[in-house]
Amino acid sequence: MVAATDAGAGDTSPVTLRPDPRHRMPGRGAWLHPTPDCFQLAVRRKAFGRALHLQAAVDVSAVARHLDLQQA
């Protein structure tokens, strides 16, 4: 599972996705299979923004690091 966290000030800053393997973070979350293929497909289809009801840009680098991927 991943959860969205605000990056900081302003509406133009990207929303950061954080891995939430224990399902404890507040707010809306999205399920993700812990495989590189599933992650890359979700990024390519921009599924995180739709699943989390986001209109801002999404930073997926923390999830990529959690899955041991070189680049998202």
Biopython code that builds the backbone (N, CA, C, O; Angstrom):
import numpy as np
from Bio.PDB.StructureBuilder import StructureBuilder

atoms = [
    (1, "MET", "N", (0.840, -1.173, 0.000)),
    (1, "MET", "CA", (0.000, 0.000, 0.000)),
    (1, "MET", "C", (0.880, 1.229, 0.000)),
    (1, "MET", "O", (1.958, 1.234, 0.594)),
    (2, "VAL", "N", (0.419, 2.268, -0.666)),
    (2, "VAL", "CA", (1.112, 3.553, -0.664)),
    (2, "VAL", "C", (0.135, 4.616, -0.178)),
    (2, "VAL", "O", (-1.078, 4.483, -0.344)),
    (3, "ALA", "N", (0.672, 5.662, 0.419)),
    (3, "ALA", "CA", (-0.146, 6.767, 0.907)),
    (3, "ALA", "C", (0.447, 8.070, 0.401)),
    (3, "ALA", "O", (1.659, 8.174, 0.210)),
    (4, "ALA", "N", (-0.395, 9.050, 0.186)),
    (4, "ALA", "CA", (0.036, 10.359, -0.300)),
    (4, "ALA", "C", (0.315, 11.283, 0.871)),
    (4, "ALA", "O", (-0.449, 11.332, 1.834)),
    (5, "THR", "N", (1.421, 12.018, 0.778)),
    (5, "THR", "CA", (1.762, 13.031, 1.772)),
    (5, "THR", "C", (2.068, 14.327, 1.055)),
    (5, "THR", "O", (2.646, 14.311, -0.032)),
    (6, "ASP", "N", (1.691, 15.453, 1.646)),
    (6, "ASP", "CA", (1.975, 16.756, 1.040)),
    (6, "ASP", "C", (3.455, 17.036, 1.118)),
    (6, "ASP", "O", (4.106, 16.758, 2.125)),
    (7, "ALA", "N", (3.985, 17.599, 0.026)),
    (7, "ALA", "CA", (5.414, 17.896, -0.031)),
    (7, "ALA", "C", (5.764, 19.205, 0.655)),
    (7, "ALA", "O", (6.896, 19.381, 1.105)),
    (8, "GLY", "N", (4.821, 20.118, 0.741)),
    (8, "GLY", "CA", (5.166, 21.382, 1.386)),
    (8, "GLY", "C", (4.224, 22.489, 0.982)),
    (8, "GLY", "O", (3.026, 22.272, 0.797)),
    (9, "ALA", "N", (4.777, 23.677, 0.849)),
    (9, "ALA", "CA", (3.969, 24.875, 0.626)),
    (9, "ALA", "C", (3.485, 24.969, -0.816)),
    (9, "ALA", "O", (4.187, 24.594, -1.755)),
    (10, "GLY", "N", (2.291, 25.470, -0.960)),
    (10, "GLY", "CA", (1.761, 25.766, -2.283)),
    (10, "GLY", "C", (1.061, 24.599, -2.936)),
    (10, "GLY", "O", (1.276, 23.436, -2.593)),
    (11, "ASP", "N", (0.217, 24.945, -3.887)),
    (11, "ASP", "CA", (-0.521, 23.919, -4.613)),
    (11, "ASP", "C", (0.289, 23.309, -5.743)),
    (11, "ASP", "O", (-0.095, 22.268, -6.276)),
    (12, "THR", "N", (1.410, 23.933, -6.124)),
    (12, "THR", "CA", (2.180, 23.448, -7.259)),
    (12, "THR", "C", (3.227, 22.416, -6.862)),
    (12, "THR", "O", (3.806, 21.770, -7.736)),
    (13, "SER", "N", (3.481, 22.245, -5.591)),
    (13, "SER", "CA", (4.480, 21.266, -5.167)),
    (13, "SER", "C", (3.910, 19.859, -5.343)),
    (13, "SER", "O", (2.720, 19.634, -5.125)),
    (14, "PRO", "N", (4.760, 18.921, -5.736)),
    (14, "PRO", "CA", (4.258, 17.561, -5.974)),
    (14, "PRO", "C", (3.857, 16.873, -4.676)),
    (14, "PRO", "O", (4.390, 17.166, -3.605)),
    (15, "VAL", "N", (2.922, 15.968, -4.797)),
    (15, "VAL", "CA", (2.511, 15.125, -3.678)),
    (15, "VAL", "C", (3.444, 13.927, -3.676)),
    (15, "VAL", "O", (3.671, 13.311, -4.717)),
    (16, "THR", "N", (3.981, 13.596, -2.517)),
    (16, "THR", "CA", (4.922, 12.489, -2.411)),
    (16, "THR", "C", (4.186, 11.227, -1.983)),
    (16, "THR", "O", (3.415, 11.236, -1.023)),
    (17, "LEU", "N", (4.434, 10.149, -2.704)),
    (17, "LEU", "CA", (3.896, 8.857, -2.310)),
    (17, "LEU", "C", (4.893, 8.169, -1.410)),
    (17, "LEU", "O", (6.088, 8.141, -1.703)),
    (18, "ARG", "N", (4.415, 7.621, -0.331)),
    (18, "ARG", "CA", (5.252, 6.910, 0.636)),
    (18, "ARG", "C", (4.770, 5.474, 0.754)),
    (18, "ARG", "O", (3.564, 5.227, 0.776)),
    (19, "PRO", "N", (5.688, 4.532, 0.831)),
    (19, "PRO", "CA", (5.272, 3.153, 1.090)),
    (19, "PRO", "C", (4.641, 3.063, 2.479)),
    (19, "PRO", "O", (5.111, 3.700, 3.422)),
    (20, "ASP", "N", (3.602, 2.289, 2.597)),
    (20, "ASP", "CA", (2.905, 2.116, 3.877)),
    (20, "ASP", "C", (2.599, 0.633, 4.079)),
    (20, "ASP", "O", (1.437, 0.228, 4.059)),
    (21, "PRO", "N", (3.643, -0.177, 4.274)),
    (21, "PRO", "CA", (3.424, -1.629, 4.368)),
    (21, "PRO", "C", (2.600, -2.043, 5.585)),
    (21, "PRO", "O", (1.991, -3.113, 5.570)),
    (22, "ARG", "N", (2.564, -1.222, 6.641)),
    (22, "ARG", "CA", (1.792, -1.578, 7.845)),
    (22, "ARG", "C", (0.393, -0.975, 7.837)),
    (22, "ARG", "O", (-0.381, -1.203, 8.767)),
    (23, "HIS", "N", (0.053, -0.201, 6.787)),
    (23, "HIS", "CA", (-1.279, 0.388, 6.637)),
    (23, "HIS", "C", (-1.636, 1.291, 7.818)),
    (23, "HIS", "O", (-2.753, 1.219, 8.331)),
    (24, "ARG", "N", (-0.717, 2.126, 8.249)),
    (24, "ARG", "CA", (-0.937, 2.973, 9.416)),
    (24, "ARG", "C", (-0.962, 4.462, 9.102)),
    (24, "ARG", "O", (-1.360, 5.251, 9.959)),
    (25, "MET", "N", (-0.557, 4.871, 7.917)),
    (25, "MET", "CA", (-0.500, 6.299, 7.610)),
    (25, "MET", "C", (-1.913, 6.861, 7.439)),
    (25, "MET", "O", (-2.802, 6.176, 6.934)),
    (26, "PRO", "N", (-2.111, 8.101, 7.859)),
    (26, "PRO", "CA", (-3.436, 8.706, 7.713)),
    (26, "PRO", "C", (-3.710, 9.086, 6.260)),
    (26, "PRO", "O", (-2.793, 9.244, 5.453)),
    (27, "GLY", "N", (-4.970, 9.224, 5.958)),
    (27, "GLY", "CA", (-5.360, 9.687, 4.632)),
    (27, "GLY", "C", (-5.656, 8.546, 3.679)),
    (27, "GLY", "O", (-5.692, 7.375, 4.057)),
    (28, "ARG", "N", (-5.863, 8.926, 2.442)),
    (28, "ARG", "CA", (-6.218, 7.980, 1.398)),
    (28, "ARG", "C", (-4.984, 7.183, 0.971)),
    (28, "ARG", "O", (-3.886, 7.729, 0.862)),
    (29, "GLY", "N", (-5.174, 5.920, 0.738)),
    (29, "GLY", "CA", (-4.094, 5.059, 0.279)),
    (29, "GLY", "C", (-4.485, 4.338, -0.993)),
    (29, "GLY", "O", (-5.653, 4.332, -1.383)),
    (30, "ALA", "N", (-3.508, 3.732, -1.636)),
    (30, "ALA", "CA", (-3.744, 2.960, -2.851)),
    (30, "ALA", "C", (-2.967, 1.653, -2.748)),
    (30, "ALA", "O", (-1.831, 1.622, -2.276)),
    (31, "TRP", "N", (-3.591, 0.598, -3.190)),
    (31, "TRP", "CA", (-2.944, -0.709, -3.159)),
    (31, "TRP", "C", (-2.021, -0.860, -4.353)),
    (31, "TRP", "O", (-2.313, -0.381, -5.449)),
    (32, "LEU", "N", (-0.901, -1.533, -4.125)),
    (32, "LEU", "CA", (0.082, -1.772, -5.181)),
    (32, "LEU", "C", (0.749, -3.101, -4.902)),
    (32, "LEU", "O", (1.228, -3.343, -3.795)),
    (33, "HIS", "N", (0.781, -3.972, -5.913)),
    (33, "HIS", "CA", (1.541, -5.214, -5.759)),
    (33, "HIS", "C", (3.017, -4.843, -5.636)),
    (33, "HIS", "O", (3.477, -3.962, -6.363)),
    (34, "PRO", "N", (3.767, -5.475, -4.752)),
    (34, "PRO", "CA", (5.176, -5.098, -4.552)),
    (34, "PRO", "C", (6.093, -5.681, -5.624)),
    (34, "PRO", "O", (7.086, -6.336, -5.307)),
    (35, "THR", "N", (5.761, -5.445, -6.881)),
    (35, "THR", "CA", (6.574, -5.920, -7.996)),
    (35, "THR", "C", (6.944, -4.746, -8.891)),
    (35, "THR", "O", (6.167, -3.800, -9.022)),
    (36, "PRO", "N", (8.107, -4.796, -9.500)),
    (36, "PRO", "CA", (8.499, -3.706, -10.409)),
    (36, "PRO", "C", (7.535, -3.546, -11.583)),
    (36, "PRO", "O", (7.258, -2.422, -12.002)),
    (37, "ASP", "N", (7.029, -4.639, -12.113)),
    (37, "ASP", "CA", (6.118, -4.554, -13.252)),
    (37, "ASP", "C", (4.844, -3.797, -12.902)),
    (37, "ASP", "O", (4.399, -2.941, -13.666)),
    (38, "CYS", "N", (4.266, -4.103, -11.771)),
    (38, "CYS", "CA", (3.038, -3.435, -11.333)),
    (38, "CYS", "C", (3.295, -1.951, -11.083)),
    (38, "CYS", "O", (2.480, -1.108, -11.457)),
    (39, "PHE", "N", (4.414, -1.634, -10.459)),
    (39, "PHE", "CA", (4.764, -0.244, -10.185)),
    (39, "PHE", "C", (4.939, 0.535, -11.484)),
    (39, "PHE", "O", (4.389, 1.626, -11.633)),
    (40, "GLN", "N", (5.695, -0.015, -12.418)),
    (40, "GLN", "CA", (5.947, 0.675, -13.676)),
    (40, "GLN", "C", (4.667, 0.861, -14.483)),
    (40, "GLN", "O", (4.492, 1.891, -15.133)),
    (41, "LEU", "N", (3.781, -0.113, -14.449)),
    (41, "LEU", "CA", (2.503, 0.015, -15.131)),
    (41, "LEU", "C", (1.658, 1.121, -14.502)),
    (41, "LEU", "O", (1.032, 1.906, -15.215)),
    (42, "ALA", "N", (1.637, 1.185, -13.170)),
    (42, "ALA", "CA", (0.879, 2.235, -12.478)),
    (42, "ALA", "C", (1.428, 3.619, -12.801)),
    (42, "ALA", "O", (0.659, 4.563, -12.986)),
    (43, "VAL", "N", (2.748, 3.747, -12.870)),
    (43, "VAL", "CA", (3.361, 5.038, -13.203)),
    (43, "VAL", "C", (3.026, 5.397, -14.651)),
    (43, "VAL", "O", (2.637, 6.530, -14.934)),
    (44, "ARG", "N", (3.174, 4.447, -15.559)),
    (44, "ARG", "CA", (2.913, 4.707, -16.976)),
    (44, "ARG", "C", (1.455, 5.117, -17.219)),
    (44, "ARG", "O", (1.182, 5.981, -18.052)),
    (45, "ARG", "N", (0.535, 4.504, -16.500)),
    (45, "ARG", "CA", (-0.889, 4.815, -16.670)),
    (45, "ARG", "C", (-1.374, 5.967, -15.788)),
    (45, "ARG", "O", (-2.546, 6.341, -15.827)),
    (46, "LYS", "N", (-0.465, 6.516, -14.999)),
    (46, "LYS", "CA", (-0.793, 7.613, -14.064)),
    (46, "LYS", "C", (-1.920, 7.201, -13.124)),
    (46, "LYS", "O", (-2.815, 7.988, -12.818)),
    (47, "ALA", "N", (-1.857, 5.956, -12.676)),
    (47, "ALA", "CA", (-2.914, 5.382, -11.843)),
    (47, "ALA", "C", (-2.903, 5.927, -10.416)),
    (47, "ALA", "O", (-3.951, 5.972, -9.772)),
    (48, "PHE", "N", (-1.752, 6.338, -9.916)),
    (48, "PHE", "CA", (-1.688, 6.837, -8.540)),
    (48, "PHE", "C", (-2.524, 8.096, -8.372)),
    (48, "PHE", "O", (-3.268, 8.220, -7.400)),
    (49, "GLY", "N", (-2.411, 9.018, -9.298)),
    (49, "GLY", "CA", (-3.185, 10.257, -9.218)),
    (49, "GLY", "C", (-4.683, 10.001, -9.225)),
    (49, "GLY", "O", (-5.433, 10.634, -8.482)),
    (50, "ARG", "N", (-5.114, 9.069, -10.068)),
    (50, "ARG", "CA", (-6.544, 8.755, -10.129)),
    (50, "ARG", "C", (-6.999, 8.026, -8.872)),
    (50, "ARG", "O", (-8.046, 8.354, -8.313)),
    (51, "ALA", "N", (-6.235, 7.053, -8.427)),
    (51, "ALA", "CA", (-6.632, 6.261, -7.251)),
    (51, "ALA", "C", (-6.674, 7.111, -5.985)),
    (51, "ALA", "O", (-7.504, 6.882, -5.106)),
    (52, "LEU", "N", (-5.788, 8.079, -5.896)),
    (52, "LEU", "CA", (-5.706, 8.903, -4.696)),
    (52, "LEU", "C", (-6.458, 10.221, -4.831)),
    (52, "LEU", "O", (-6.420, 11.056, -3.926)),
    (53, "HIS", "N", (-7.145, 10.411, -5.962)),
    (53, "HIS", "CA", (-7.936, 11.618, -6.217)),
    (53, "HIS", "C", (-7.059, 12.868, -6.127)),
    (53, "HIS", "O", (-7.413, 13.837, -5.455)),
    (54, "LEU", "N", (-5.917, 12.838, -6.808)),
    (54, "LEU", "CA", (-4.971, 13.952, -6.779)),
    (54, "LEU", "C", (-5.007, 14.708, -8.090)),
    (54, "LEU", "O", (-5.210, 14.117, -9.150)),
    (55, "GLN", "N", (-4.810, 16.004, -8.018)),
    (55, "GLN", "CA", (-4.699, 16.809, -9.224)),
    (55, "GLN", "C", (-3.293, 17.374, -9.368)),
    (55, "GLN", "O", (-2.947, 17.905, -10.424)),
    (56, "ALA", "N", (-2.491, 17.270, -8.341)),
    (56, "ALA", "CA", (-1.111, 17.753, -8.377)),
    (56, "ALA", "C", (-0.198, 16.666, -8.931)),
    (56, "ALA", "O", (-0.594, 15.508, -9.062)),
    (57, "ALA", "N", (1.018, 17.059, -9.250)),
    (57, "ALA", "CA", (2.019, 16.096, -9.699)),
    (57, "ALA", "C", (2.321, 15.112, -8.572)),
    (57, "ALA", "O", (2.186, 15.446, -7.395)),
    (58, "VAL", "N", (2.733, 13.894, -8.940)),
    (58, "VAL", "CA", (2.995, 12.843, -7.956)),
    (58, "VAL", "C", (4.460, 12.441, -8.025)),
    (58, "VAL", "O", (4.970, 12.102, -9.093)),
    (59, "ASP", "N", (5.134, 12.481, -6.877)),
    (59, "ASP", "CA", (6.531, 12.046, -6.771)),
    (59, "ASP", "C", (6.543, 10.605, -6.268)),
    (59, "ASP", "O", (6.145, 10.342, -5.133)),
    (60, "VAL", "N", (6.993, 9.674, -7.100)),
    (60, "VAL", "CA", (6.963, 8.251, -6.757)),
    (60, "VAL", "C", (8.345, 7.715, -6.379)),
    (60, "VAL", "O", (8.517, 6.502, -6.256)),
    (61, "SER", "N", (9.318, 8.583, -6.196)),
    (61, "SER", "CA", (10.693, 8.132, -5.954)),
    (61, "SER", "C", (10.838, 7.322, -4.661)),
    (61, "SER", "O", (11.624, 6.376, -4.626)),
    (62, "ALA", "N", (10.110, 7.665, -3.610)),
    (62, "ALA", "CA", (10.218, 6.912, -2.351)),
    (62, "ALA", "C", (9.692, 5.486, -2.520)),
    (62, "ALA", "O", (10.238, 4.549, -1.937)),
    (63, "VAL", "N", (8.638, 5.322, -3.313)),
    (63, "VAL", "CA", (8.102, 3.979, -3.561)),
    (63, "VAL", "C", (9.080, 3.192, -4.415)),
    (63, "VAL", "O", (9.286, 2.002, -4.180)),
    (64, "ALA", "N", (9.685, 3.839, -5.403)),
    (64, "ALA", "CA", (10.680, 3.173, -6.247)),
    (64, "ALA", "C", (11.865, 2.696, -5.402)),
    (64, "ALA", "O", (12.359, 1.585, -5.592)),
    (65, "ARG", "N", (12.315, 3.536, -4.471)),
    (65, "ARG", "CA", (13.425, 3.122, -3.591)),
    (65, "ARG", "C", (13.000, 1.950, -2.720)),
    (65, "ARG", "O", (13.786, 1.030, -2.494)),
    (66, "HIS", "N", (11.780, 1.972, -2.235)),
    (66, "HIS", "CA", (11.275, 0.887, -1.394)),
    (66, "HIS", "C", (11.236, -0.437, -2.175)),
    (66, "HIS", "O", (11.453, -1.504, -1.601)),
    (67, "LEU", "N", (10.962, -0.364, -3.467)),
    (67, "LEU", "CA", (10.906, -1.566, -4.301)),
    (67, "LEU", "C", (12.261, -1.889, -4.921)),
    (67, "LEU", "O", (12.367, -2.806, -5.735)),
    (68, "ASP", "N", (13.294, -1.146, -4.544)),
    (68, "ASP", "CA", (14.664, -1.322, -5.048)),
    (68, "ASP", "C", (14.766, -1.142, -6.554)),
    (68, "ASP", "O", (15.475, -1.888, -7.230)),
    (69, "LEU", "N", (14.057, -0.152, -7.076)),
    (69, "LEU", "CA", (14.122, 0.175, -8.484)),
    (69, "LEU", "C", (15.104, 1.318, -8.671)),
    (69, "LEU", "O", (15.226, 2.181, -7.802)),
    (70, "GLN", "N", (15.793, 1.331, -9.780)),
    (70, "GLN", "CA", (16.761, 2.377, -10.040)),
    (70, "GLN", "C", (16.090, 3.701, -10.346)),
    (70, "GLN", "O", (16.477, 4.740, -9.813)),
    (71, "GLN", "N", (15.079, 3.661, -11.210)),
    (71, "GLN", "CA", (14.442, 4.901, -11.625)),
    (71, "GLN", "C", (12.974, 4.636, -11.867)),
    (71, "GLN", "O", (12.607, 3.605, -12.431)),
    (72, "ALA", "N", (12.133, 5.564, -11.443)),
    (72, "ALA", "CA", (10.689, 5.412, -11.636)),
    (72, "ALA", "C", (10.260, 5.850, -12.999)),
    (72, "ALA", "O", (9.074, 5.786, -13.323)),
]
sb = StructureBuilder()
sb.init_structure("model")
sb.init_model(0)
sb.init_chain("A")
sb.init_seg("    ")
for serial, (resi, resn, name, xyz) in enumerate(atoms, 1):
    if name == "N":
        sb.init_residue(resn, " ", resi, " ")
    sb.init_atom(name, np.array(xyz, "f"), 0.0, 1.0, " ", f" {name:<3s}", serial, name[0])
structure = sb.get_structure()
